[in-house]
Amino acid sequence: MPNQYKIFEKTVRPWLLQKSIEMMQEKEEFFIELVMKLLEDRRPPDYIVSKLEKILMADTKDFVKSLWRFIYFEQLKIKAGLA
C-alpha cells in the first residue's frame, strides 16, 4: 500500500499543480496541500466541494468531478500495473 500511495502522490500532485495554474493563473501551494490533505483523510466528494467552494466558487463541482475521474483512472493504472 505505501508504494501505491507514492505513485498516487506522484500523479495527483502534478495534476493539482496544473489545475491550480489553469484555474487561478498561478501555482497555489495552499490549494494543492488542502486537496492532498482532504484526499489523504479520505474525505467524500461532497465534503471536498464544501471546503473548496470559497476558493474555486462556481468551478468547484466541475473540479471535484474531474479530480475524482482522474483518481479513478490512476487507480485503474495502478491495479493493471501500468503505473
Backbone bond lengths (Angstrom), bond angles and torsions (degrees), N, CA, C in turn:
res aa  C-N    CA-C-N  psi(-1)  N-CA   C-N-CA  omega(-1)  CA-C   N-CA-C  phi
1 M - - - 1.459 - - 1.531 112.86 -
2 P 1.340 119.77 -42.75 1.461 118.55 178.71 1.529 112.42 -58.12
3 N 1.349 117.46 -37.29 1.448 120.75 178.62 1.529 110.52 -62.57
4 Q 1.331 117.32 -41.23 1.459 121.40 177.22 1.522 110.20 -63.02
5 Y 1.317 117.34 -38.96 1.463 120.22 179.02 1.527 110.65 -63.95
6 K 1.329 117.27 -39.64 1.463 120.54 178.54 1.525 110.57 -61.71
7 I 1.320 116.18 -43.23 1.463 120.51 177.92 1.518 109.72 -63.33
8 F 1.314 116.26 -44.28 1.452 122.16 179.26 1.529 110.12 -60.08
9 E 1.305 116.80 -45.38 1.474 122.66 178.65 1.537 110.29 -60.48
10 K 1.314 116.59 -41.04 1.459 120.72 -178.13 1.525 112.92 -71.43
11 T 1.320 118.19 -21.64 1.462 120.03 -179.69 1.524 112.23 -98.48
12 V 1.323 117.64 -41.57 1.463 120.68 -175.24 1.523 111.41 -72.81
13 R 1.302 118.09 -43.18 1.473 120.43 -178.37 1.539 111.72 -58.63
14 P 1.347 119.99 -48.31 1.466 118.80 177.31 1.536 112.65 -62.54
15 W 1.321 116.19 -36.15 1.470 119.90 177.48 1.520 109.96 -62.49
16 L 1.332 116.84 -43.56 1.465 120.75 178.19 1.529 111.33 -64.34
17 L 1.305 116.68 -38.50 1.464 120.47 177.01 1.530 109.92 -60.17
18 Q 1.307 115.96 -47.74 1.470 120.74 178.64 1.527 110.66 -59.38
19 K 1.324 116.76 -45.48 1.464 120.85 -179.63 1.521 111.82 -65.40
20 S 1.323 117.43 -38.24 1.467 119.11 179.89 1.527 110.36 -64.59
21 I 1.315 116.66 -37.88 1.467 120.10 178.04 1.529 110.39 -68.70
22 E 1.338 116.87 -42.17 1.459 120.89 178.61 1.530 111.81 -62.32
23 M 1.305 116.55 -44.15 1.456 120.90 -171.24 1.530 113.42 -89.31
24 M 1.323 117.46 -30.57 1.464 120.61 -175.37 1.523 113.21 -118.44
25 Q 1.328 116.17 3.81 1.460 123.29 178.85 1.527 114.39 62.09
26 E 1.313 116.86 17.78 1.464 120.50 175.41 1.522 110.27 -164.00
27 K 1.323 114.58 162.10 1.471 120.88 175.88 1.518 106.92 -71.53
28 E 1.310 116.63 118.40 1.464 121.45 -175.71 1.534 108.95 -114.69
29 E 1.342 116.28 91.50 1.472 121.95 -176.31 1.529 112.67 -58.75
30 F 1.324 116.67 -40.82 1.465 119.25 -179.58 1.527 110.52 -58.97
31 F 1.309 116.45 -45.34 1.464 122.39 179.11 1.531 110.68 -60.21
32 I 1.332 116.23 -48.35 1.466 121.08 -178.94 1.521 110.57 -61.22
33 E 1.322 117.57 -46.67 1.470 120.92 -179.53 1.526 111.50 -65.50
34 L 1.316 116.88 -38.49 1.463 120.37 178.42 1.520 110.66 -61.77
35 V 1.320 117.05 -48.55 1.465 120.53 -179.09 1.523 110.29 -64.16
36 M 1.321 118.06 -43.31 1.468 120.71 178.91 1.532 110.82 -60.39
37 K 1.325 116.48 -41.44 1.476 120.63 178.60 1.528 110.78 -64.52
38 L 1.319 116.93 -43.22 1.469 120.23 178.92 1.532 110.71 -62.29
39 L 1.320 116.41 -39.47 1.463 120.16 177.69 1.527 111.29 -69.08
40 E 1.314 116.20 -42.67 1.468 120.97 178.59 1.536 110.73 -59.70
41 D 1.326 115.63 -37.36 1.466 120.90 178.88 1.527 112.75 -80.30
42 R 1.335 115.57 1.34 1.470 122.57 178.15 1.534 112.34 58.06
43 R 1.314 115.31 42.99 1.464 120.86 179.21 1.528 110.17 -74.48
44 P 1.325 118.04 142.69 1.473 121.25 179.45 1.531 111.26 -72.35
45 P 1.320 116.79 159.99 1.466 120.92 -177.47 1.530 114.18 -54.40
46 D 1.312 118.56 -42.41 1.468 120.60 -179.54 1.529 111.50 -61.11
47 Y 1.299 116.55 -38.27 1.461 120.85 178.26 1.532 110.27 -66.73
48 I 1.328 116.04 -42.59 1.459 120.25 179.02 1.528 110.20 -62.53
49 V 1.323 116.74 -42.20 1.464 120.77 176.82 1.525 109.88 -56.88
50 S 1.320 116.40 -47.23 1.476 119.66 -177.85 1.523 112.14 -62.16
51 K 1.326 117.59 -33.97 1.467 121.21 -179.32 1.526 112.91 -78.76
52 L 1.329 117.05 -23.98 1.458 120.24 -175.95 1.528 114.08 -101.25
53 E 1.314 117.74 -9.20 1.468 120.74 -175.88 1.523 113.41 -57.51
54 K 1.311 117.45 -38.74 1.468 120.03 -178.99 1.530 111.32 -69.43
55 I 1.311 117.36 -25.75 1.456 121.41 -179.40 1.537 110.81 -86.60
56 L 1.333 115.49 -47.59 1.467 119.74 -172.85 1.528 114.36 -98.97
57 M 1.303 116.50 -15.11 1.462 122.97 -179.91 1.531 111.97 54.55
58 A 1.321 117.62 -121.61 1.469 121.70 -172.78 1.529 113.01 -65.58
59 D 1.312 118.12 -21.64 1.468 121.62 -177.11 1.526 113.67 -85.12
60 T 1.308 117.83 -1.73 1.466 121.05 -170.31 1.522 112.99 -61.14
61 K 1.311 117.77 -50.96 1.476 119.71 -176.52 1.523 111.31 -63.65
62 D 1.324 117.11 -40.85 1.465 119.95 177.68 1.528 110.88 -64.41
63 F 1.318 116.55 -39.35 1.462 120.02 178.06 1.523 110.93 -62.35
64 V 1.337 117.09 -47.36 1.471 120.37 -178.03 1.522 110.72 -65.14
65 K 1.327 118.15 -36.83 1.478 120.63 175.30 1.527 110.19 -61.77
66 S 1.320 116.55 -44.86 1.466 120.65 178.92 1.522 111.19 -63.82
67 L 1.316 116.16 -41.34 1.464 121.54 178.04 1.518 110.67 -60.03
68 W 1.315 115.74 -48.14 1.467 119.91 -178.19 1.518 110.38 -64.25
69 R 1.314 118.12 -40.10 1.463 122.63 178.57 1.526 109.20 -63.10
70 F 1.325 116.86 -44.93 1.461 121.44 179.01 1.530 110.54 -60.42
71 I 1.319 117.15 -47.58 1.465 121.82 -179.77 1.525 110.72 -60.97
72 Y 1.317 116.57 -43.28 1.468 120.97 -179.96 1.531 110.26 -57.42
73 F 1.336 116.74 -49.09 1.456 119.63 -178.82 1.525 112.31 -68.53
74 E 1.309 117.71 -33.19 1.463 120.13 175.56 1.528 110.67 -65.39
75 Q 1.324 116.54 -39.23 1.458 119.80 177.64 1.534 111.45 -65.29
76 L 1.329 116.39 -38.53 1.458 120.08 176.71 1.524 110.94 -62.76
77 K 1.342 117.11 -40.12 1.454 120.82 177.41 1.523 111.44 -62.34
78 I 1.346 115.42 -42.76 1.473 119.81 179.43 1.518 110.30 -62.24
79 K 1.328 116.37 -46.54 1.477 120.33 -179.54 1.517 112.06 -62.82
80 A 1.323 116.52 -34.05 1.460 120.82 -179.39 1.541 112.26 -83.61
81 G 1.328 115.98 -3.73 1.452 120.94 179.89 1.524 113.32 76.22
82 L 1.310 116.44 22.09 1.463 120.96 -178.95 1.522 113.12 -94.09
83 A 1.313 117.29 -3.50 1.468 119.79 -178.60 1.510 110.06 -113.69
